[in-house]
């Protein structure tokens, strides 16, 4: 893709979010799109948000489960950027029409107390830089169609990455913990009174700490680093749950805490 293609795609995605409508697949309009193109578009989308007064508060990591990577025929996670307008507290109600096609995932969030960066970041470095971990939900949304109506082609990973890794919101629980035994932290996620999904932190690259290691090393390739105070969503250990209007979400992490959310 050309630089002007990146700019046009980013502008279309920003407008789509404002209008609460979806645009066509970038991978159809630009069959030659690659990972670098996708992240270049994402960077411009985030820059537009920041310029509009919506500062960066952290990062999300996606495609951390083996099942999701196999479904998209990739072997690495992806990442997106969290901004202040995306943050909600547990128990929040999302107004009807605030998102296009919202879904949620259960995750473990890392809140950082010091900067973290470099191509050789280790597990020990992540643990030393972490202030605490907390139960969390990620709200996903898509400003790009899930499937091309003419060809039937589904979204590719490049579409998702360009669309800020389908990132739309973060809901933090109030519990705070030291980052230990995270592969064994799990959640029972219910819609109303019905259990929809269960999972363990081990579903995230074997250990959510490894997810943060991956992010810090990837950012180093672009001269970036995680900074103190930022929140990192380490990746989901359940499948996405659709959240049409009227959905009540209850994520019970046991002794690790809980997170609740309602979509009006």
N, C-alpha and C positions, 0 to 999 in steps of 0.2 A: 504494500500500500504506500501511497505517497503521503507526505506530510499534510497536504491539504485534505486528504481523505480522512486522516486521523482527526483533524479539526472539525470536519463536517459531521463525522460519526459522533464525536463527543457532544457537539452542540445538539444533535438530534436526541441523544440520550438524556441530556439535561432537560430539554423541552418536554420529552416524554414523561419524565418524572413530575414535572410541574403540571402537566395536563392530565396525569393519571391515565395514560394510554400507552399502548405498546407499538414499537416500530418493527419493521421486518428484520430478518436475520442478517447480520453483517457478513456471515459466512456465505450467504447466498449472493448478496450484492458485491462482495469482494472475495471470490473463491481462493485468492492467493494469501489471505490473511494468515498471519502466524502469531506466535506467542509474543514476540516483541511488538508487533502492531497492537495486539490486544492490550498490553500493559501501557503502551503509549497513549492509547485512547482513554484508558482508565485514569491515567495521570492527569489528562486534560479535564476529565469529568470532575475529579476531586479538586483541581485548581479552581474550577468555576464555583464550586461550593464554598471553598475558602474565601474567594473574592467576594462572595455574596454574604459573608459574615458567619459562616458555619465552620469553625475551626476543627482541625483533626484532633481526635482524642485517643486514637489507637488503631488497631489492625485486626482483621479477621483472617483466619486460615481455613480454607475449604478443601474438599476432596482429599481428606486425610484417611478415609476408610478404604480398604482394599476393594470392597464391592463397588464403590463409586468410581474409583480409578479404572477398574475393569470395564464398567459400563461406558465410560467416556474414552477408553483406549488410551489412557495416559499412565505414567508411572510416577508422577510427582504431584504434590498438592498445588493449590493456587492461593492467592491472597487478595484482599481488598482493604479498604480504608474505612475506619469508623469516624464519623463527625458528630459534633455535639447534638445536632437535631435528631440523631438516631437513638439517643439514650432515653430509656424509660425505666421507672422503678417497678419492683415487683408489686402486683396488685393493680397495675395501670389498666385503663380501658382505652383501646384504640378506636377513635371515631370511625364510623362507617365512611368508606371512600378515601381514607387516609392513604391506603396502599391499593395496588392494582389486583394482584393475586397473591396475598400473603400466605406464607407457610412458616412453621417454626421448627427449630432444632434445639436439642439439649446439649449443653457444652460446659466446660470448665473454663472460667475466665481467670487470667493472670493480671494482677495490677502491679506495676513495676515501681520500685523505689529508687532505682538508679538506671543510668543509660546502659544499653546493651548493643554491641555491634562488633563486626569483624568477621572475616572469612573463617576464622578458627574458633568461633564461639562453641563452648562445650556445655554439657549438662550442668556441670558445677557452676559455670558462669550464669546460666539461666536461674538456677536456684538462688545464687547469691544476689542477683539483681531483682528478685521477686519480693514484693512487700507482702502480698497474700494472694490466695486463690479463693474463688467464690463460685457458687452455682449460678448458671446463667442460661438464658434462652437467646438464640439468635432469631430475628425476624428476617426472613428472606422475601424478596419480591423480584419481579423481573420486568424490566422496561423493554425487553425484546420478546417477541413471540416464542413460545416453546416449540412450535413446529411451523414450517413454511406452508401456507395454505395451498400453494400451487404444486409444489414438488413433494410435499410430505416430509421433507428433510427436517430432522430434529435439530435443536440447537447444538452447536459444538462448543467445546471448552473455550474457544476464542471469543464466542459471543458472551459467555458468562463472565469471563475475565474483563472484557471491555466494559461490561455493565457492572463494574465494581464488585465482581464476584457474587452477583445477585444479593448484595448486602443492602439491608434496609433498616435494621434496628437491633439494639442490644438491650436486654432486660436483665439487670443484675439482682441476685438475691442479697439479703442483708448479712448472711453468715460469712465469716472470714476464717481462713485456715492457713496453716503453714503448708507448703507444697510437698506433701509426702503421701506415699501409697496411692497416687492418683490413678494407676491402672485399675484399682479396685473400687474407685468411686463410681457409683452408678445412679441411674434415675429411672423412676416409673413415671411415664408421661401419660396423663389422662385427658380426654376431651369430655368435659362434664364428669359423669361417673364411670365412663368406659375407658379402660386401659387400652391405649393405642400402641405404645412402644415402650420397650425397656432396653437398656444398654449399659455398658461399662466403659470407663475411660480407656481401657486397653484397646478399644476400637479405633483410637486415634494414634496411628503409627506405633502401637504397642504401649505408648506412654505419652500423655499430652505434653510433657516436658520436651520430648523430641520434636514435637510440632513447633514449639517456640525456637528451638535450636535451628530448625530448617528456615524459619522466617528470618531470623537474625542473619544467617549466612546468605540467604537470597538477597536481602536488602543491601548487604555489603557489596554485592556485585554492581549495584547502582549508586554506590556512595551514600547510602542512607543507613540510619540506625534507629532502633527503638529508644525512646527517651523516657526519663523518669516521669511517673504519673500516668503514663499511657496504659490503656486496657487492651489486652490481647485475648481474643476469642480463639481458643486453641483447636477447635474443630469439633464437629458433631459425632456422637456415637449412637445416634438413632437416624432412621430415615426421616425426610421432611414430612411434616403433617400439615395438610391443607387446613386453612383457617377462614372459611367463609363467614359472613356476618352472623353473629350470635354464638360464636365459638368461645367456650371457656376452657382455658388450658391450665392444667395443674401438673407441675413437675416436682415430684417428691424425690429428693436426693438422699433420703434417710437422715443420718446424723450429720451429713454435709450441708443440709438446709433444704429450702424449697423455693420455687419461683412460680408465681401465678400471673395470668394475663387474660384479658377478655377482649374480644373483637365485637364491637357493637354492630 
